[in-house]
Structures are given as structure tokens and as C-alpha cells.
Amino acid sequence: MSCVGTRRQKLLPLAFAAMLPLVVSVLLAAPLPTVMSFTSDGTCSDERTIRDAITVRLGRDPFRDGTPGPRFIASITRQSPGWQSSLSVDGGTPRKRTSTDCRELAQSLALAIALVLEPVSPPKPPPAPEPVLEPEPEPVVFAASAAVFGSGGLSPAITAGVGLAAGLRADRFVLDVEARFDVPSATTLGSVTFRSFPLLLSIAPGVAAGRFRLSAPLSVGGLFVTGASSGNSLLVLGGLHAAVVIDVGNHWFFEPFLRAQASFIRVTVLSGTAPVWTTWPVTALAGIAMRHEFL
């Protein structure tokens, strides 16, 4: 039994020596609490005043709450004609300052220590950009209109007519489908009276911008002629239509307009072999339309 006890006594120092480096490394790795060592010659301020000023600045006592931090060595001593403060952080080079105002010097020393202990706030991220709201597309608007006009070029004389149209508008794009009827016009050659009138169906894509509408109507129809004999001829027209839009309220619009269209097929009316009249190469309309939009 004595041999076993002697062996244990010999092993204990060996085990302690083996564990000592581990304990030292753990102690060295552990963060140290914040410590301040303050000295003064008694002529200006004291350690408690400095600590209280730091506590007020931080809103906590860093020397008692166990918060890890550096080691401060601070002092205030008399130096004619005033005082000198000295501050070293973790054994670094002391920073010194002189002043003839004891209170101001003590406050500046406390502020310097507090600024070291004060956590650095990360920079605020830039504000997120305001989302760009895409404008909602305007809904498709349907419309109906009626027009009266005077026309020239398809009849032997200037005549009047009426038009009925249905269409739609999507943002600035417009599309109309129109039926046109001209009042019959007459002319006489010898003893024979010739009467004619055109009937046309048009499709007119275009744009609307503010108080103006511009479209490109393409018209197809027939020229109907009565006289010594009856007949009809194909008409194909294409051109431009311009209107001024005047809002009169309740989705009603008053639209004076002008239209010019080229005749892709010119028609010559004959009496036997004698020409009676020929359609113009460019026809024209001027009139007024009333349009209503259905929202």
C-alpha cells in the first residue's frame, strides 16, 4: 500500500506540469476586462471623477460590467502654468495634452477613453431606391361616330355625304372602320342626264395625340352610275385624314376634319364613246364628326 501511495504522489506533479501549459493558454486566450489605472498629484481631478464622466458618456460602467477591453494608464499632473494629461492604451505611446483649465482637461481625458470604448457603429446602408411605378396602360376604349361632309372628286360635281364609323382607342393608337355614302350628283350630256354616287368602306389606323387625330384611311367600294344605261366601277382610295378633337363633355367629342385620298383606280364615265366625266386623281373631303366613347 505504501508503494501505491508513493507512486501517486510522484504522478501528481507530473500531471500538474502537463496541464499547466493548457491552463496558461486558456487564460491568455480569454479576453481581459477593461482596466484603468489613474494617477494624479492631487491638484486636478481624481479617478472617480474620470470614471463617472466615462460612465455618463457610455451609459454603463465599463470597469465594473466585465466587458472585455483595453488597459488604460492615465494621469493628470501639475505643469506650470496649468496641468498635463497623459493617456496610454494597452502600453502604447502616451498621448499628452496641456491646459490651464483643470475641468476641461479632465473632461477631455474622460472623452478620449470613452471614444476608445464606444462601439463603432457600422455605416448606415444607403436608402433603398424608390420603386419606379410603371404607368398602367390605358384600357381599350370603344367609340362610335357620325359625320357629315362635302366631297369632290368622285362625282361630277361637289356633293355632300354622310359617314358612320365604329372604332377603338388603346393609349395613342386608334382604329376606325367607316361606311361612307355620298348624295347622288347629276350631270347632263346632250339630252342624257347621268347620276352617280359612290359607296365606300374604309379602315383607318392612326394615332391620337392631345387634341389631334391623324389616320391613314384605305377605302374600297364602288361608283354607281345611272343614265342612258346603268353600271358601276371599282374604287380604291388611300390617303390621310386629320381631325381636331374638341371635348364637349360626357365622353362626346366634336371633330372638324379634312381628308385627302389618291384614286388608285380612276373611273371615266362614257356616253357611247364620248367621255362624260372622270374621277379626280386626288379626292377631298371636309366635314364635321360627332364621336362618343364608351368607357
Residue pairs with C-beta under 8 A, 6 or more apart in sequence:
31 68
32 68
32 69
32 71
33 63
33 66
33 67
33 68
33 69
34 62
34 63
34 67
34 68
34 69
34 70
34 71
34 72
34 117
35 63
35 69
35 71
35 72
36 47
36 50
36 51
36 63
36 71
36 72
36 73
36 74
36 113
37 71
37 72
37 73
37 74
38 46
38 47
38 50
38 74
38 75
39 74
39 75
40 46
40 47
40 75
40 76
40 77
41 76
41 77
41 78
43 77
43 78
43 83
43 102
44 76
44 78
44 83
44 102
44 105
44 106
45 76
45 102
45 103
45 105
45 106
45 109
49 106
49 110
50 74
50 106
50 109
50 110
50 113
51 61
51 63
53 106
53 107
53 110
53 111
53 114
54 61
54 62
54 63
54 110
54 113
54 114
54 117
55 61
55 62
57 110
57 111
57 114
57 118
58 114
58 117
58 118
60 67
62 69
62 117
67 117
69 117
70 89
70 90
70 116
71 89
71 90
71 91
72 87
72 88
72 89
72 113
72 116
73 86
73 87
73 88
73 91
73 94
74 85
74 86
74 87
74 88
74 109
74 113
75 85
75 86
76 83
76 84
76 85
76 86
76 102
76 105
76 106
76 109
77 83
77 84
77 86
79 98
81 100
82 98
82 99
82 100
82 101
82 102
82 105
83 98
83 99
83 100
83 102
83 105
84 96
84 97
84 98
85 96
85 97
85 98
85 99
85 105
85 106
85 108
85 109
86 94
86 95
86 96
87 94
87 95
87 96
87 109
87 112
87 113
88 94
88 95
89 116
95 112
97 105
97 108
97 109
98 105
99 105
99 108
137 170
137 171
138 170
138 171
139 170
139 295
140 168
140 169
140 170
141 168
141 169
141 170
141 293
141 294
141 295
142 166
142 167
142 168
142 293
142 294
143 166
143 167
143 168
143 169
143 291
143 292
143 293
143 294
144 164
144 165
144 166
144 167
144 291
144 292
144 294
145 163
145 164
145 165
145 166
145 167
145 176
145 255
145 289
145 290
145 291
145 292
146 162
146 163
146 164
146 165
146 289
146 290
147 162
147 163
147 164
147 165
147 257
147 287
147 288
147 289
147 290
148 160
148 161
148 162
148 163
148 287
148 288
149 160
149 161
149 162
149 163
149 257
149 285
149 286
149 287
149 288
150 158
150 159
150 160
150 161
150 285
150 286
150 287
151 158
151 159
151 160
151 161
151 182
151 283
151 284
151 285
152 158
152 159
152 280
152 283
152 284
153 263
153 279
153 280
153 282
153 283
153 284
154 182
154 196
154 198
154 223
154 235
154 263
154 279
154 280
154 283
155 182
155 184
155 185
155 196
155 197
155 198
156 185
156 186
156 187
156 194
156 196
156 269
156 276
156 277
157 185
157 186
157 187
158 185
159 182
159 183
159 184
159 185
159 197
160 182
160 183
161 180
161 181
161 182
161 183
161 285
162 180
162 181
163 178
163 179
163 180
163 181
163 287
163 289
164 178
164 179
165 176
165 177
165 178
165 179
165 289
165 291
166 176
166 177
167 174
167 175
167 176
167 177
167 204
168 174
168 175
169 208
169 293
172 207
172 208
172 209
173 205
173 206
173 207
173 208
174 205
174 206
174 207
174 208
174 213
174 215
175 203
175 204
175 205
175 206
176 202
176 203
176 204
176 206
176 215
176 217
177 201
177 202
177 203
177 204
178 201
178 202
178 203
178 204
178 217
179 199
179 200
179 201
179 202
180 198
180 199
180 200
180 201
180 202
180 219
180 221
181 197
181 199
182 197
182 198
183 197
184 195
184 196
184 197
185 195
185 196
185 197
186 193
186 194
186 195
187 193
187 194
187 276
187 277
188 194
189 271
189 274
189 276
190 271
192 227
192 228
192 271
193 227
194 225
194 226
194 227
194 228
194 269
194 271
194 276
194 277
195 225
195 226
195 227
196 223
196 224
196 225
196 226
196 269
197 223
197 224
198 221
198 222
198 223
198 224
198 235
199 221
199 222
199 224
200 219
200 220
200 221
200 235
200 237
201 219
201 220
201 221
202 217
202 218
202 219
202 220
203 217
203 218
204 215
204 216
204 217
204 218
204 241
205 215
205 216
206 213
206 214
206 215
206 216
206 241
207 213
207 214
207 215
208 245
210 245
211 244
211 245
211 246
212 242
212 243
212 244
212 245
213 241
213 242
213 243
213 245
213 255
214 240
214 241
214 242
214 243
215 240
215 241
216 238
216 239
216 240
216 241
217 237
217 238
217 239
217 240
217 241
217 259
217 261
218 237
218 238
219 235
219 236
219 237
219 238
219 261
220 234
220 235
220 236
220 237
221 234
221 235
222 232
222 233
222 234
222 235
223 232
223 233
223 235
223 267
223 279
224 230
224 231
224 232
225 231
225 232
225 233
225 269
227 269
227 271
227 276
228 271
233 265
233 267
234 265
235 263
235 265
235 267
235 279
236 263
236 264
236 265
237 261
237 262
237 263
237 264
237 283
238 261
238 262
238 264
239 259
239 260
239 261
239 262
239 282
239 283
240 259
240 260
240 261
241 257
241 258
241 259
242 257
242 258
242 259
243 255
243 256
243 257
243 258
243 289
244 255
244 256
244 257
245 253
245 255
246 253
246 254
246 255
246 256
247 253
248 254
251 292
251 293
251 294
251 295
252 290
252 291
252 292
253 290
253 291
253 292
253 293
254 288
254 289
254 290
255 288
255 289
255 290
255 291
256 287
256 288
257 285
257 286
257 287
257 288
257 289
258 284
258 285
258 286
259 284
259 285
259 286
260 282
260 283
260 284
260 285
261 282
261 283
261 284
262 281
262 282
262 283
263 279
263 280
263 281
263 282
263 283
266 278
266 279
266 280
266 281
267 278
267 279
268 275
268 277
268 278
268 279
269 275
269 276
269 277
269 278
270 276
